[in-house]
Amino acid sequence: MQKVSLRKRLWFRLLGAAFYVVFCASVLLCATAFGYLYSGEAGRAVLNQILHRRTPHDVFGGDALTVLLLGCDEDVTTGGKKVIHSQARSDMMLVAKFDFKHRRITGLSIPRDILWELPGYHKMKINAYHVVGGNELSKKAVEDLLGIQIDRVMALDFDAFQQMVDLVGGVEVFVDKKMDYDDDAGHLHIHLKPGRQLMNGYNAMCFVRMRHSDSDFMRSERQHEFIEAFKDTLKKKPLLIQQVASKAKDALGGVLSMDELVVLAQFAGTLGGDNMQMGLVPVVDGEKGAGYGWYVDLDTAKVQDVLRQYHFVDGPGPEAATSSASSDGGTQ
């Protein structure tokens, strides 16, 4: 039961990461469609791409880009009243590979409770390295854990998502049922009534994050509906595209230039669902004790097979979709 619960929690985080990345990519695709009509960083990047038609290989200097995505919460006291650390543990960890040569995107969610000892540091949970050394130490810890090279680290800025929604004056969506949920520690208070309504940034965040009493499918459908509604709203306010595109850049951590983001958005926009696969880093049954609280261990017997299945390392392996459905909990 604990193992199933763990996989369910990990899958929720994976869906959340995928939503924010897809949402920001959708915003940038709107900039790609309309941004060249206006001045600004996004417009110049789109115009530059139109004129020069650079490939992802041209921009990134290789056939692939491997990115570590981190979603970090503030470290707060019980009840969420006081912030202890702003550079807190990474609540969500996802490694993604943009394979330009083979035209695919693959991703693996990393259980934040994996116990790991990076050389030179005390053994701790993989998400705690962010408290000690920020993005760079998280990168080193994940590289050591999986034995792969990471090119960039993106710390997702969830506040920027709310700012994008507020910037366009809110987004109108239909709420099919009453939504009530309070998470004091997570600063999340969801109180939405049924019916069509104009949502500000905070309520929009509640709408896409609500997972209690919902299935994964229902949450995914709700997120897709919101993305389409936001795109429709943005198209009606083209003068705001530059500002919103800039916020999308911030939401993905600001580690990629606008030129790079435009090229990545174009690349992702040309791929079908069959070219995007997501799964989970394998772990063994969880335990509690030894001063670490609840933790799990990396399944060293399976990790190389999973890395091959999702094309993070070379070599033959079972199909990713088959593995994800049978042992990892599903594909996205």
C-alpha positions in Angstrom: 0.0 0.0 0.0 2.8 2.4 0.9 4.6 1.7 -2.4 1.4 2.4 -4.4 0.9 5.6 -2.4 4.4 6.7 -3.1 4.1 6.1 -6.9 0.7 8.0 -6.9 2.4 11.0 -5.2 5.3 11.0 -7.6 2.9 10.8 -10.6 1.1 13.9 -9.3 4.3 15.8 -9.2 5.2 14.6 -12.7 1.9 15.8 -14.0 2.4 19.2 -12.3 5.9 19.6 -13.8 4.6 18.7 -17.2 1.8 21.2 -16.9 4.0 24.1 -16.1 6.5 23.3 -18.9 3.7 22.8 -21.5 2.0 25.9 -20.3 5.1 28.0 -20.8 5.8 26.4 -24.1 2.3 27.3 -25.2 2.8 30.9 -24.3 6.1 31.0 -26.3 4.4 29.4 -29.3 1.9 32.3 -29.2 4.9 34.6 -29.2 6.3 32.7 -32.1 3.0 33.2 -34.0 2.5 36.9 -33.1 5.6 38.2 -31.5 7.5 39.3 -34.6 4.8 42.0 -35.1 6.1 43.9 -32.1 9.4 45.0 -30.5 10.9 43.4 -27.5 13.0 40.4 -26.6 10.5 37.8 -27.6 9.8 39.6 -30.9 13.5 39.9 -31.8 14.0 36.2 -30.9 11.1 35.1 -33.2 12.2 37.5 -36.0 15.7 36.1 -35.7 14.4 32.6 -35.9 12.2 33.4 -39.0 15.2 35.0 -40.8 17.8 32.4 -40.0 15.7 29.2 -39.4 18.2 27.8 -36.9 17.9 24.2 -35.8 18.1 23.2 -32.2 21.5 21.7 -33.0 22.6 25.2 -34.2 21.4 26.9 -31.0 22.5 24.3 -28.4 25.6 23.0 -30.2 24.6 19.3 -30.0 22.0 16.6 -30.8 20.3 16.7 -27.3 19.7 18.8 -24.2 19.3 17.3 -20.8 17.6 19.5 -18.2 16.9 19.1 -14.5 13.6 20.7 -13.5 13.1 21.7 -9.8 10.0 22.8 -8.1 11.0 24.3 -4.8 8.8 25.2 -1.9 9.7 27.6 0.9 10.8 25.8 4.1 8.2 26.8 6.7 7.3 26.1 10.3 4.4 23.8 11.2 1.2 25.6 10.0 3.1 27.6 7.4 3.4 30.8 9.5 7.1 31.5 9.2 9.6 31.0 6.3 12.8 29.3 7.5 14.6 29.0 4.2 13.7 30.5 0.9 16.2 28.1 -0.8 14.3 25.1 0.4 14.1 21.4 -0.4 13.1 20.7 -4.0 9.5 19.4 -3.8 9.5 18.2 -7.4 12.5 16.8 -9.3 12.3 15.9 -13.0 15.1 15.2 -15.5 14.1 15.7 -19.1 15.9 15.0 -22.4 15.2 17.0 -25.5 16.5 14.6 -28.3 16.8 16.8 -31.4 18.3 14.1 -33.6 15.6 11.4 -32.9 12.8 14.0 -32.4 11.6 13.0 -29.0 11.3 14.3 -25.4 11.6 11.9 -22.5 11.5 12.5 -18.8 12.0 10.8 -15.5 10.5 11.9 -12.2 13.0 11.5 -9.3 11.5 10.5 -5.9 12.4 13.3 -3.6 12.8 10.9 -0.7 15.6 8.9 -2.2 18.5 8.6 0.3 21.8 9.3 -1.3 25.4 10.2 -0.3 27.2 12.5 -2.6 31.0 12.3 -2.2 32.1 15.0 0.3 28.7 15.3 1.9 26.7 13.5 4.6 24.1 11.1 3.4 20.7 12.9 3.0 17.6 12.8 0.9 18.2 13.8 -2.7 15.9 16.9 -2.4 17.9 18.2 0.6 20.9 19.0 -1.5 19.1 22.0 -2.7 19.1 23.5 0.8 22.8 23.0 1.1 24.0 24.2 -2.3 21.1 25.3 -4.4 20.7 24.4 -8.1 24.3 23.5 -8.7 24.6 21.0 -5.9 21.2 19.5 -6.8 22.6 19.0 -10.3 25.7 17.3 -9.0 23.7 15.0 -6.7 21.3 13.9 -9.6 24.3 13.4 -11.9 25.9 11.2 -9.3 22.6 9.4 -8.6 21.9 8.5 -12.2 25.3 8.6 -13.8 24.3 11.1 -16.5 25.3 14.5 -17.5 22.9 17.4 -17.0 23.3 20.5 -19.2 20.9 23.0 -17.5 18.9 23.4 -14.3 15.5 25.1 -14.3 14.0 26.0 -10.9 10.3 26.5 -11.8 8.9 29.8 -10.5 5.2 29.1 -9.7 4.6 32.8 -8.7 5.4 33.8 -12.3 2.5 31.6 -13.5 0.1 33.6 -11.3 1.6 36.8 -12.6 1.0 35.8 -16.2 -2.7 35.1 -15.6 -3.1 38.5 -13.8 -1.2 40.3 -16.5 -3.9 39.3 -19.1 -6.7 40.3 -16.8 -7.6 36.8 -15.8 -8.8 33.7 -17.7 -12.4 32.5 -18.1 -12.9 28.8 -17.5 -15.8 26.5 -16.5 -15.7 24.8 -13.1 -17.7 21.6 -13.3 -18.0 21.0 -9.5 -17.3 22.6 -6.2 -13.7 22.5 -5.2 -12.7 22.9 -1.5 -9.3 22.1 0.0 -7.0 23.8 2.5 -3.2 23.2 2.8 -1.9 25.7 5.3 1.7 24.5 5.1 1.6 24.8 1.3 -0.2 28.1 1.3 -2.9 26.6 -0.9 -6.5 27.4 -0.1 -8.9 26.2 -2.9 -12.5 27.4 -2.7 -14.1 27.4 -6.1 -17.8 27.2 -7.0 -19.3 25.5 -10.0 -19.9 27.5 -13.2 -18.2 29.7 -15.7 -16.0 32.3 -14.1 -13.1 34.7 -14.6 -10.1 33.5 -12.6 -7.2 35.6 -11.3 -3.8 34.1 -11.0 -4.2 32.6 -7.6 -7.6 30.9 -8.4 -6.1 29.7 -11.7 -3.3 28.1 -9.8 -5.8 26.4 -7.5 -7.8 25.2 -10.5 -4.9 23.5 -12.2 -3.3 22.1 -9.0 -6.4 20.7 -7.4 -5.9 16.9 -7.2 -8.0 15.8 -4.2 -11.2 13.9 -5.2 -10.0 13.9 -8.8 -8.5 11.3 -11.0 -5.2 11.9 -12.9 -7.3 12.0 -16.1 -9.7 14.7 -14.8 -6.8 16.8 -13.6 -5.0 16.5 -16.9 -8.2 17.5 -18.8 -8.7 20.5 -16.5 -5.1 21.6 -17.1 -5.5 21.2 -20.9 -8.7 23.3 -20.8 -6.9 26.0 -18.9 -4.0 26.1 -21.4 -6.4 26.5 -24.3 -8.4 29.2 -22.5 -5.2 31.1 -21.7 -4.0 30.9 -25.3 -7.4 32.2 -26.5 -7.3 35.1 -24.0 -3.7 36.0 -25.0 -4.5 36.0 -28.7 -7.2 38.7 -28.1 -4.5 40.8 -26.3 -1.5 40.7 -28.7 0.0 43.8 -27.2 0.7 41.8 -24.0 2.4 38.9 -25.7 5.9 40.4 -25.1 5.4 40.8 -21.4 3.7 37.4 -21.0 6.5 35.7 -22.9 9.1 37.4 -20.6 7.2 36.0 -17.6 7.2 32.5 -19.2 10.9 32.8 -19.4 11.0 33.7 -15.7 8.7 30.8 -14.9 11.2 28.3 -16.3 14.0 29.7 -14.1 15.5 32.2 -16.5 18.4 29.9 -17.4 17.5 29.8 -21.1 17.8 32.8 -23.4 14.7 33.9 -25.3 16.3 32.6 -28.5 16.8 29.2 -26.9 13.2 29.1 -25.6 11.7 30.0 -29.0 13.7 27.2 -30.6 12.6 24.7 -27.9 9.0 25.8 -28.2 9.1 25.2 -31.9 10.7 21.8 -31.5 8.2 20.7 -28.9 5.3 22.0 -31.0 6.2 19.7 -33.9 6.1 16.5 -31.8 3.2 14.2 -31.4 2.2 12.4 -28.2 4.1 9.3 -29.3 7.3 11.2 -29.3 6.9 12.2 -25.6 7.4 9.6 -22.9 7.6 10.1 -19.1 8.3 7.7 -16.3 9.8 7.3 -12.8 13.3 6.6 -11.5 12.9 3.1 -9.9 13.1 2.7 -6.1 12.8 -0.2 -3.6 10.2 -0.3 -0.9 10.3 2.7 1.5 11.4 2.6 5.1 11.4 4.8 8.1 14.2 5.2 10.6 17.9 5.9 11.0 17.1 9.6 11.6 16.0 10.2 8.1 12.2 9.9 8.5 10.5 8.2 5.6 12.9 7.4 2.8 13.4 5.1 -0.2 16.5 3.7 -1.9 17.4 3.7 -5.5 16.8 0.4 -7.2 20.3 -0.1 -8.6 19.3 -3.4 -10.3 16.7 -1.6 -12.5 18.0 2.0 -12.9 20.2 1.3 -16.0 17.4 -0.4 -17.8 15.0 2.5 -17.1 17.7 5.0 -18.2 18.0 3.0 -21.5 14.2 2.8 -21.9 13.9 6.5 -21.8 17.0 7.1 -23.9 19.2 8.9 -21.2 21.9 6.3 -22.0 22.7 4.4 -25.1 21.7 0.8 -25.6 18.7 -1.4 -26.3 15.9 -1.7 -23.8 12.2 -2.5 -23.5 9.7 0.0 -24.9 9.3 3.0 -22.5 5.5 2.9 -22.8 5.3 -0.8 -21.8 7.6 -0.3 -18.8 5.8 2.9 -17.7 2.4 1.2 -17.8 3.5 -2.0 -16.0 6.0 -0.8 -13.4 6.3 3.0 -13.4 2.7 4.0 -13.1 1.9 5.3 -16.6 3.0 7.6 -19.4 2.3 11.2 -20.3 
